Amino acid sequence: MTRATVLGLGTMGGRVAAALVGAGHEVRGHDLSERARRAALSEGVAVSESAAEALDGAEIVILSLPRPEHVLEVAAGPLAERAGVVVADLSTIDPGSAREAAAQLAAGGVAYVDAPVLGRPDKIGGWTLPAGGVAEAVDGVRDLLQGPVAKAVPHVGEVGAGSTIKVLNNLMFGAINAVTAEVLHACAAAGLDPEVFVRTVADSGAATVSNLFREIAPKMVAGDYRPAFALDLLAKDNRLALELARQVGAPAPVAELVDTLNTATADLGHGGQDTGRGPRVLPVGLGQLSMTGLLAERVVVRILAAPLAEPIPMSFSRLTERRMCLVEVHAGGEVGYGESWINYPEWAATERMATLLEGVAPVLLGTDVSDPADVLDRLVARLSGVGRQWGARGPIWQAISAVDLALWDLRGRLAGLPVGELLGQVRPSAPVYASGVGPTDVPQLCALAVERGIRAVKAKVGFGDETDRATIAAIRKHAPGARVFADANCAWAPAEAAQQTLILADEGIEWLEEPLLDPGRDALEQLHLSTGMPLAAGENCYGLNELTALAHVPGVDQVQPDPAKSGGITVATRLAAALVGTRSRLSPHWYAGAIGLRASLALATSQRSAEWVELDVRSNPLRDTLVGDGFRLDESGQILAARAPGLVGDLDHDRVAALQIATADRSAP
C-alpha cells in the first residue's frame, strides 16, 4: 500500500484519487472546490482543508491542476521542502513550465515526473501517461498508477518530454475537431443530412476515420455539448502547443487558424461547453463571431402593468400592481430586449424612463454594442458618479442592468442560440424554489407549488411571531416534505433579528434571506455567529465589488444578485467565477417579469457555482403570458433551460402591446 496525495480533485484528479482508493492505497486529497472535495470524500478519499495538510506523510504526490501557474505555485510552496517525495504531474502544461517545476523541486530533494493524461476522463484505467523524468522516479510512478489509472506509463525522455507529447497530441485534437465541425456544416449547406454522412463514413473503413471522429461527430449532429472536454481547456492546450512551436521555430499555420476558431467560439460564451460546439457557431460566420461594429441605433422604453386582485404584502410595504420596464436596444437589424426592476416605489416607472432615455441612451447610441461586458463597464464609468451625487446608485445600476440584459438577448438572437448556451450551458435544468408564499394565501400557493413538483418553498416573514409561525406551519401542512427557506425583506434591527432568527431556526428554516434593516457585512456576520443560521443576500447590492465582498462574509451561503438590478448577466457571471471554490453559491434573486427570470435561468444552467432559481408562484401576467415557451419544469420540479434564441426569442409582441401603459424612445443622430 502506498501513501498517495492528489492535489486537484476535479474531472481527472478526482477519478485518479478514487481509482487509487479502489486499488487499496491510502489516499489523501485537496481541492479548492467544495463540490470536488465532497465528491472525493464520497469515494473514500481522506480530504484535507489545505494542500500542506494533505501532503503530510505522502510518498507520491499526484498533481492534476488546471494551468501551468498553478503547478509552479504548488512547487514553490507546499511541495518545496518534501525531500524524498516523488511528484507525478498529470496536469496539461507546457514543457518549459514542467522543467521549471522540476528544477524548483529538485532543490528541495523532490523528484518530478511530467506524466500528462492521454485519454478521455471516463476511460480511466485505459489511459496512457507519457512520463518524462529520471528512470527511477518514473518507475515509482508506474508502480503506483499502471493498472488502476493507466494501461501504460512509458518512459519517453527527460522532464518535459511527456508534456511535449501531450500538447502536440491535443493540437491534433483541435484540428480534427475543427475540420469535423466544418465538414458537418458543409453537409447541411449542401442539402445532405449530417447524420447520414457520419453514419456512412464512420463505418466505412476509410483512412480518414479516427476514434475521435467516431466520438465527436455524433455528438455534434445531436447538439450534445455537455463537456467531456471543455473548449476553454482545448484552447488553452492548443495555445501551449503553439507557443512550443514558436519557441522551436516550427511553422504551424493550421494550428494558428484552429486557435483563431477556438478563441472566436469561446468569445461567444461557449468556453465551458464541449469542443464540438463549433457546428452551431460556424453558420454565424467567423466575421460575425466577434460582432465588431454593431452600433446601437435606437433605444425604446416600454412600461407594462397588470393589476392585482389584492395587494401583495411585504414586511416593508405592499405591491399594488405588477410592473415591468421593458428596454429595447436596436442594432444590426435586430432588437435585444431587457428588463429593469421597478417594483418600488410607485413612481419608479417615471424615473426609470427618464434615466434610460436621458442618461443611458446618449452614452449608448451610435457606439459599438457587440460586447455586453464592455458596454456595461463603459456605462458604469460614465454614470456611477452621477448616481453617487444624486444619492440614487440603485436606479443607475437598474437602468444599466436592463441594457446588459438587452445586449445579451441581442447577442443570442444574432447567433441563433439561447443565452444559456452562449454562456456555456453545463446542466439542462436547475433546482427551483417557490417564493412569494405568505403571509396570505399560503394553502393555495403551496398547492400550486406541489402541483408543479416544486420541492422547496420560501416563506415571507417579518410580520410578527404569530403570523410568521402560522405561515411556516401552513407550509409544512400544505407542502409536506418540502425544504423551507425564509425571506424577511430587511425587516429587523440587529437585536430583534437575532431573536427572530433563533425562532426560525427552531422552526427548521434552512436559510434566511435579508433579515436586517441595515444589512452591513459586519452585522450579517455577527447575526450568523450568534445564531448559526445560514444567510442569503445580494439583491440590493450593486456591482461586482459589493457582491464579492458579501460572499466573503461568514455564513452568507447564498449570494443573490438580481439580474435587473445588480448589473445584469455580465456582473452575475463575473461573480459566479469569483465564487468557484468558495462555500457560497450563486442563486439569483427574481420577483418581476419574464425577461429577468429567463436571465436567472440562463445563469443557473450555465454557471458551475450556481444553485437555485427563484420562482414566484403567485400569478403574474408579465411573466406567464409574455413568452410563448413559458417556464417548463420537469418531473422532479427542476426548471428546464430555455430553448428560445437570446433570452426571449419567443416574446409575444401582441401581449406586450396589450399590457403597455407608456412608451418613449430615442434614436442615434
C-alpha positions in Angstrom: 0.0 0.0 0.0 1.3 3.4 -1.0 0.5 6.7 0.8 -0.5 9.0 -2.1 -1.8 12.5 -2.1 -3.8 14.0 -5.0 -3.8 17.8 -5.4 -6.6 18.8 -7.7 -9.8 16.6 -7.3 -11.6 17.8 -10.4 -12.6 15.9 -13.6 -9.3 14.0 -13.9 -7.8 14.2 -10.4 -11.0 13.0 -8.7 -11.1 9.9 -10.8 -7.4 9.2 -10.1 -7.9 9.5 -6.4 -11.0 7.2 -6.5 -9.2 4.6 -8.6 -6.2 4.5 -6.2 -8.6 4.1 -3.2 -10.2 1.2 -5.1 -6.8 -0.3 -5.5 -6.2 -0.4 -1.8 -3.9 2.6 -1.4 -4.1 5.2 1.3 -5.2 8.4 -0.5 -5.4 12.0 0.8 -6.5 14.9 -1.4 -7.2 18.6 -1.5 -9.1 20.9 -3.9 -10.3 24.5 -3.6 -13.8 23.4 -4.8 -16.1 22.3 -2.1 -18.1 20.2 -4.6 -14.9 18.4 -5.7 -14.0 17.8 -2.0 -17.4 16.3 -1.3 -17.3 14.1 -4.3 -13.8 12.8 -3.4 -14.9 12.2 0.2 -17.8 10.1 -1.0 -15.2 7.9 -2.9 -13.2 7.2 0.3 -10.5 9.9 -0.2 -9.3 11.5 3.1 -10.0 15.1 2.2 -7.8 17.8 3.8 -8.6 21.5 4.2 -5.2 22.6 2.9 -2.6 21.3 0.5 0.0 21.3 3.2 -2.1 19.1 5.4 -2.8 16.7 2.6 0.9 16.3 1.9 1.8 15.1 5.4 3.2 11.6 5.1 2.8 11.3 1.4 5.2 9.1 -0.6 4.0 10.0 -4.0 2.1 13.2 -4.9 -0.1 13.5 -7.9 -0.9 16.9 -9.4 -4.0 17.4 -11.6 -4.2 21.2 -11.8 -5.8 23.5 -14.4 -2.8 25.7 -15.5 1.0 25.9 -15.5 0.9 28.7 -13.0 -0.9 26.5 -10.5 1.7 23.8 -10.8 4.5 26.3 -10.3 2.7 27.8 -7.3 2.5 24.4 -5.6 6.1 23.6 -6.5 7.3 26.8 -4.9 5.0 26.4 -1.9 3.8 23.4 0.0 5.9 20.9 -2.1 9.2 22.7 -1.9 10.6 21.0 1.2 9.2 17.5 0.9 12.6 15.7 0.4 12.2 12.1 -0.8 8.7 12.6 -2.3 8.1 11.8 -5.9 5.7 14.1 -7.8 3.7 12.8 -10.7 2.3 15.7 -12.6 -0.8 14.7 -14.7 -1.6 18.3 -15.5 -1.5 19.6 -19.1 1.2 22.2 -19.0 3.9 23.4 -21.4 7.3 21.7 -21.4 9.1 24.8 -20.1 6.9 25.0 -17.1 7.4 21.3 -16.4 11.2 21.8 -16.4 10.9 24.9 -14.2 8.8 23.0 -11.7 11.3 20.1 -11.7 14.2 22.5 -11.0 12.4 24.1 -8.1 11.5 20.8 -6.5 15.0 19.3 -7.1 16.5 22.0 -4.9 14.4 20.5 -2.0 15.1 16.9 -2.8 11.8 16.2 -4.5 11.7 14.2 -7.8 9.4 15.4 -10.5 7.8 13.4 -13.4 5.6 15.0 -16.0 3.1 12.4 -17.0 0.0 14.1 -18.6 -3.0 12.0 -19.5 -3.7 10.7 -23.0 -7.3 9.5 -22.8 -10.8 10.6 -22.0 -11.9 11.1 -18.4 -14.3 8.1 -18.4 -11.6 5.8 -19.8 -9.5 5.8 -16.7 -7.6 2.5 -16.4 -7.1 2.6 -20.2 -5.1 5.9 -20.2 -1.5 6.3 -21.4 0.7 8.5 -19.2 3.8 9.5 -21.2 6.4 10.1 -18.4 9.3 12.5 -18.6 11.9 12.3 -15.8 14.7 10.2 -14.4 14.2 6.5 -14.7 14.0 5.7 -11.0 11.2 8.3 -10.4 9.3 7.1 -13.5 9.5 3.5 -12.2 7.9 4.6 -8.9 5.1 6.4 -10.7 4.5 3.4 -12.9 4.3 1.0 -10.0 1.5 3.1 -8.5 -0.5 4.2 -11.5 -0.2 1.5 -14.1 -3.2 -0.8 -13.6 -5.8 1.3 -11.6 -5.2 4.5 -13.6 -3.4 3.8 -16.8 -2.7 0.8 -19.1 0.8 2.2 -19.8 3.3 4.6 -18.3 6.1 4.7 -20.9 9.3 6.5 -20.1 9.5 9.0 -23.0 12.6 11.0 -22.1 13.7 13.8 -19.8 11.4 16.1 -17.9 9.3 18.0 -20.4 9.0 15.1 -22.9 5.7 14.0 -21.6 4.2 17.5 -21.8 5.5 17.9 -25.3 3.7 14.7 -26.4 0.5 15.9 -24.6 0.2 19.4 -26.0 1.1 18.3 -29.6 -1.4 15.5 -29.3 -4.1 17.9 -28.2 -3.1 20.2 -31.2 -4.1 17.3 -33.5 -7.3 17.0 -31.5 -8.1 20.7 -32.1 -7.5 20.3 -35.8 -9.7 17.2 -36.1 -12.4 18.8 -34.0 -12.4 22.0 -36.2 -12.4 20.2 -39.5 -15.2 17.8 -38.4 -17.4 20.8 -37.4 -16.6 22.4 -40.8 -17.4 19.3 -42.8 -20.8 18.8 -41.0 -21.8 22.4 -41.6 -20.8 21.9 -45.3 -23.0 18.8 -45.4 -26.0 20.7 -44.2 -25.4 23.6 -46.6 -25.2 21.1 -49.4 -28.5 19.5 -48.5 -27.1 16.3 -47.1 -28.2 15.2 -43.7 -25.0 15.3 -41.5 -26.2 12.2 -39.6 -26.2 10.3 -42.9 -22.6 11.5 -43.5 -21.4 10.5 -40.1 -23.1 7.1 -40.1 -21.8 6.3 -43.6 -18.2 7.4 -43.1 -17.7 6.1 -39.5 -18.4 2.5 -40.6 -16.6 2.7 -44.0 -13.1 1.8 -43.0 -11.9 4.9 -44.7 -8.4 6.1 -43.7 -9.8 9.4 -42.6 -11.8 7.9 -39.8 -10.4 8.1 -36.3 -11.7 7.2 -32.8 -12.0 10.9 -32.2 -14.3 11.4 -35.2 -16.4 8.5 -34.1 -16.8 10.1 -30.7 -17.3 13.8 -31.5 -19.2 13.7 -34.8 -22.4 12.0 -33.5 -22.4 14.5 -30.5 -22.1 17.4 -32.9 -25.0 16.1 -35.0 -27.1 15.6 -31.9 -26.3 19.0 -30.5 -24.9 17.4 -27.3 -22.4 19.9 -25.9 -22.1 18.6 -22.4 -18.4 19.0 -21.7 -16.5 15.7 -22.0 -13.6 18.1 -22.8 -14.4 21.8 -22.5 -13.5 24.2 -25.3 -11.7 26.5 -22.9 -9.3 23.7 -21.9 -8.7 22.6 -25.5 -8.0 26.3 -26.4 -5.5 26.5 -23.5 -3.8 23.3 -24.6 -3.6 24.4 -28.2 -2.0 27.7 -27.2 0.6 25.8 -25.2 1.4 23.8 -28.4 1.6 27.0 -30.5 4.0 28.6 -28.0 6.1 25.5 -28.2 6.1 25.6 -32.0 7.2 29.2 -31.9 10.0 28.6 -29.5 11.5 25.8 -31.6 10.9 27.6 -34.9 8.3 25.1 -36.3 5.8 26.6 -38.6 2.2 25.9 -37.5 -0.3 27.7 -39.9 -3.1 25.2 -39.4 -2.7 25.4 -35.6 -2.9 29.2 -35.8 -6.2 29.0 -37.6 -7.6 26.5 -35.2 -6.6 28.8 -32.3 -8.5 31.6 -34.1 -11.6 29.5 -34.4 -11.4 28.3 -30.8 -11.0 31.8 -29.5 -13.8 33.2 -31.6 -16.2 30.4 -30.4 -15.2 30.9 -26.7 -15.7 34.7 -27.1 -19.4 33.9 -27.8 -19.6 32.3 -24.4 -19.1 28.6 -25.3 -15.9 28.0 -23.4 -17.5 25.8 -20.8 -19.1 23.5 -23.4 -17.8 20.6 -25.2 -15.2 21.1 -28.0 -17.9 20.1 -30.6 -19.7 23.4 -30.0 -18.4 24.6 -33.4 -21.1 23.3 -35.7 -23.8 25.6 -34.2 -21.4 28.6 -34.3 -19.8 28.3 -37.7 -23.0 29.2 -39.6 -22.9 32.6 -37.9 -19.6 33.3 -39.8 -16.2 33.9 -38.4 -16.6 37.6 -39.1 -19.7 37.8 -37.0 -18.4 35.9 -34.1 -16.7 39.0 -32.7 -19.6 41.1 -34.0 -17.4 44.2 -34.0 -19.0 47.4 -35.4 -22.5 46.5 -34.1 -23.8 50.0 -33.5 -26.7 50.9 -31.3 -29.3 52.7 -33.4 -32.3 53.1 -31.2 -33.4 52.7 -27.5 -37.1 52.1 -26.7 -38.6 52.0 -23.2 -42.0 50.5 -22.6 -43.8 50.4 -19.3 -46.1 47.4 -18.8 -48.5 46.9 -16.0 -51.1 44.4 -14.8 -53.5 44.9 -11.9 -53.6 42.7 -8.8 -56.8 41.3 -7.4 -55.4 42.3 -4.0 -52.1 43.8 -2.9 -49.2 41.5 -2.0 -47.9 42.3 1.5 -44.2 42.7 2.2 -42.6 43.4 5.6 -41.7 46.9 4.5 -44.6 47.8 2.1 -47.0 46.2 -0.3 -47.1 45.6 -4.0 -50.1 47.1 -5.6 -49.7 46.0 -9.2 -47.3 44.1 -11.4 -45.0 46.5 -13.2 -42.3 46.0 -15.8 -39.8 48.3 -17.6 -39.0 46.7 -20.9 -36.0 48.1 -22.7 -35.3 47.5 -26.4 -31.8 48.1 -28.0 -31.9 48.2 -31.8 -28.7 47.3 -33.6 -27.6 45.4 -36.7 -31.1 44.9 -37.9 -32.1 43.0 -34.8 -33.6 44.0 -31.4 -32.5 42.9 -28.0 -34.9 43.0 -25.0 -34.0 43.7 -21.4 -35.8 44.4 -18.2 -35.2 47.0 -15.4 -36.6 46.4 -11.9 -39.4 48.9 -11.0 -41.4 47.1 -8.3 -40.9 50.1 -5.9 -41.6 52.9 -5.5 -44.9 53.7 -7.2 -43.3 56.3 -9.3 -40.3 54.1 -10.4 -41.5 53.8 -14.0 -41.4 57.6 -14.5 -37.9 57.9 -13.1 -36.6 54.8 -15.0 -37.9 56.1 -18.3 -36.1 59.4 -17.8 -32.9 57.7 -16.5 -32.7 55.4 -19.5 -33.6 57.9 -22.2 -31.9 61.0 -20.8 -28.9 59.3 -19.0 -28.1 56.0 -20.6 -29.2 56.3 -24.2 -26.9 59.3 -25.0 -23.9 57.3 -23.9 -25.1 54.1 -25.7 -26.4 55.3 -29.1 -24.0 55.3 -32.0 -21.5 53.2 -30.2 -20.4 49.5 -30.6 -22.6 47.3 -28.5 -21.1 43.9 -29.7 -19.6 43.1 -26.3 -22.1 43.4 -23.4 -19.4 43.4 -20.8 -17.5 46.3 -22.5 -20.7 48.3 -22.7 -21.6 47.7 -19.0 -18.1 48.9 -17.9 -18.4 51.9 -20.2 -21.8 52.9 -18.8 -20.8 52.4 -15.2 -17.7 54.5 -15.7 -19.8 57.4 -17.2 -22.8 57.2 -14.9 -21.8 55.9 -11.5 -20.5 59.3 -10.4 -23.9 60.8 -11.3 -25.7 58.1 -9.2 -23.4 58.8 -6.2 -24.0 62.6 -6.3 -27.7 62.0 -6.9 -27.9 59.7 -4.0 -29.5 57.1 -6.2 -27.0 54.5 -7.2 -29.8 51.9 -7.4 -31.7 53.5 -10.3 -28.5 54.0 -12.3 -27.5 50.3 -11.8 -31.0 49.1 -12.5 -31.1 51.1 -15.8 -27.7 49.8 -16.8 -28.8 46.2 -15.9 -31.6 46.4 -18.4 -29.2 47.4 -21.2 -26.9 44.5 -20.3 -29.8 42.0 -20.5 -30.9 43.5 -23.8 -27.4 43.1 -25.3 -27.1 39.5 -24.2 -30.6 38.9 -25.7 -29.3 40.6 -28.9 -26.2 38.5 -29.0 -28.1 35.3 -28.6 -30.6 36.3 -31.4 -27.7 37.1 -33.8 -26.1 33.8 -33.0 -29.4 31.9 -33.1 -28.7 30.5 -29.6 -30.3 30.7 -26.1 -28.2 32.8 -23.8 -27.6 29.8 -21.5 -25.9 28.1 -24.4 -23.9 31.2 -25.3 -22.6 31.2 -21.7 -21.6 27.6 -21.9 -24.6 25.5 -20.6 -23.4 22.9 -18.0 -26.8 21.5 -17.0 -30.2 21.1 -18.7 -32.2 22.2 -15.7 -31.8 23.8 -12.3 -33.5 23.4 -8.9 -36.3 25.9 -8.2 -37.9 27.1 -5.0 -41.4 28.6 -4.8 -41.3 32.2 -3.4 -43.9 34.8 -2.5 -45.5 32.3 -0.1 -47.1 34.1 2.8 -48.4 35.7 4.9 -51.6 35.4 2.8 -52.9 32.6 0.6 -50.5 30.1 1.9 -52.6 26.9 1.2 -53.4 28.0 -2.3 -49.8 28.9 -3.1 -48.4 25.7 -1.7 -50.9 23.7 -3.7 -49.6 25.4 -6.9 -46.0 24.6 -5.9 -46.9 20.9 -5.1 -48.8 20.6 -8.4 -45.7 21.7 -10.3 -43.5 19.3 -8.4 -41.6 22.1 -6.6 -39.8 20.7 -3.6 -38.7 23.9 -1.8 -40.7 26.9 -0.5 -39.5 30.3 0.7 -41.8 31.8 3.3 -42.3 35.6 3.6 -41.6 36.5 7.2 -41.2 39.7 9.2 -44.9 40.1 10.1 -44.6 39.3 13.8 -44.1 36.0 15.7 -47.6 34.7 15.5 -48.0 35.4 11.8 -44.6 34.1 10.8 -45.1 30.8 12.8 -48.6 30.4 11.2 -47.1 30.9 7.7 -44.4 28.2 8.3 -46.9 25.8 9.9 -49.2 26.2 6.9 -46.3 25.5 4.5 -45.4 22.3 6.4 -49.0 21.2 6.3 -49.8 22.0 2.6 -46.3 21.3 1.1 -45.3 18.3 3.2 -41.7 17.2 2.8 -40.7 20.5 1.1 -37.5 22.2 2.1 -38.3 25.6 3.7 -36.4 28.9 3.5 -37.4 32.3 4.7 -37.2 35.9 3.4 -37.6 38.8 5.9 -37.1 41.6 3.3 -34.8 43.6 5.7 -37.4 43.6 8.5 -35.4 43.7 11.7 -32.8 45.7 13.7 -29.9 43.5 15.0 -31.3 42.6 18.4 -34.7 41.6 17.1 -33.1 39.9 14.1 -31.1 37.6 16.5 -34.3 36.8 18.4 -36.4 36.1 15.3 -33.6 34.1 13.6 -33.4 31.7 16.6 -37.2 31.2 16.4 -36.9 30.5 12.7 -34.0 28.0 13.4 -36.3 26.2 15.8 -38.9 26.0 13.1 -36.4 24.2 10.8 -35.7 27.1 8.3 -32.7 26.1 6.3 -31.6 29.6 5.3 -32.8 33.2 5.9 -32.7 35.9 3.3 -32.2 39.6 4.1 -33.0 39.6 7.9 -31.5 43.1 8.7 -32.8 46.6 8.2 -29.2 47.7 7.6 -27.6 44.6 6.0 -23.9 45.7 6.6 -21.4 42.9 6.3 -20.3 43.1 10.0 -23.9 42.9 11.1 -24.6 39.9 8.9 -21.5 38.1 10.2 -22.5 38.8 13.8 -26.0 37.5 13.2 -24.7 34.3 11.7 -22.1 33.8 14.5 -24.7 34.3 17.2 -27.5 32.1 15.7 -25.7 29.7 13.4 -28.3 30.4 10.7 -27.1 30.3 7.1 -27.9 33.5 5.3 -28.8 34.8 1.9 -28.4 38.3 0.5 -27.4 40.3 -2.5 -30.5 41.6 -4.3 -29.8 45.1 -3.0 -26.1 45.1 -3.9 -24.8 46.9 -7.0 -21.8 45.8 -9.0 -19.2 43.1 -8.6 -17.3 44.6 -5.6 -20.3 44.7 -3.3 -21.4 41.2 -4.3 -18.0 39.5 -3.9 -17.5 41.3 -0.5 -20.8 39.8 0.6 -19.6 36.4 -0.5 -16.7 36.6 1.9 -19.0 37.2 4.9 -19.1 34.0 7.1 -22.5 32.5 6.9 -23.6 34.0 3.6 -24.2 30.8 1.7 -26.5 32.1 -1.0 -25.4 35.2 -2.9 -28.4 36.6 -4.8 -27.7 39.2 -7.5 -30.8 40.5 -9.2 -30.3 40.5 -13.0 -32.3 43.6 -13.4 -30.8 45.5 -10.5 -27.2 44.4 -9.7 -25.5 44.5 -13.1 -27.3 42.1 -15.4 -25.8 38.9 -16.7 -22.3 40.4 -17.0 -21.8 41.1 -13.3 -23.5 37.8 -12.4 -21.1 35.8 -14.5 -18.2 37.6 -13.1 -19.5 36.9 -9.6 -20.0 33.2 -10.5 -16.4 32.9 -11.5 -15.3 34.5 -8.2 -17.5 32.0 -6.2 -15.9 28.9 -7.7 -14.0 27.1 -4.9 -15.8 29.0 -2.1 -18.7 27.8 0.1 -21.1 30.5 -1.4 -23.5 29.7 -4.2 -25.0 31.9 -6.9 -28.8 31.9 -6.5 -30.2 34.9 -8.5 -33.0 36.9 -6.9 -36.0 37.4 -9.1 -39.5 38.8 -8.4 -40.7 40.5 -11.6 -41.2 39.7 -15.3 -40.3 37.2 -17.9 -37.0 38.6 -19.2 -35.3 38.7 -15.8 -36.5 35.2 -15.0 -35.0 33.9 -18.3 -31.8 35.7 -17.3 -31.8 33.9 -13.9 -32.4 30.6 -15.7 -29.5 31.2 -18.1 -27.2 31.8 -15.2 -28.4 28.9 -13.2 -27.9 26.4 -16.1 -24.5 27.8 -17.3 -22.5 28.7 -14.1 -20.9 25.9 -12.1 -21.2 27.9 -8.9 -25.0 28.4 -9.4 -27.7 26.7 -7.3 -31.3 27.9 -7.0 -33.8 29.7 -9.3 -36.4 31.7 -7.6 -39.9 31.2 -9.0 -42.7 33.4 -7.6 -45.8 31.2 -7.6 -48.3 34.0 -7.4 -50.0 34.9 -10.7 -48.0 37.3 -12.8 -49.1 38.1 -16.4 -45.9 40.0 -17.0 -44.1 36.7 -16.6 -46.6 34.0 -17.5 -48.1 35.4 -20.7 -45.2 37.3 -22.4 -43.1 34.3 -23.7 -44.5 31.5 -25.8 -42.4 28.7 -24.4 -43.1 29.7 -20.8 -41.1 28.3 -17.9 -41.1 24.5 -18.1 -40.5 22.2 -15.1 -39.5 18.6 -15.3 -41.0 15.7 -13.2 -38.6 16.4 -10.4 -39.6 20.0 -10.1 -36.5 21.4 -11.8 -36.9 24.3 -14.2 -35.7 23.5 -17.7 -33.2 25.6 -19.7 -34.9 27.9 -22.2 -35.0 26.9 -25.8 -35.7 30.3 -27.5 -32.8 32.3 -29.1 -31.4 35.0 -26.9 -33.3 35.5 -23.6 -36.8 35.9 -25.1 -36.8 35.0 -28.7 -40.3 33.8 -28.1 -41.6 37.2 -26.8 -45.3 37.7 -27.6 -45.4 41.2 -29.0 -49.2 41.3 -29.0 -49.2 40.7 -25.3 -46.6 43.4 -24.8 -48.8 45.9 -26.7 -51.9 44.8 -24.6 -50.1 45.4 -21.3 -48.2 48.6 -22.3 -49.3 51.8 -20.5 -46.5 54.1 -21.7 -43.6 54.2 -24.2 -40.9 56.6 -25.4 -37.7 56.2 -27.5 -34.5 57.9 -28.5 -32.5 57.3 -31.7 -29.0 57.9 -32.8 -28.4 61.2 -34.6 
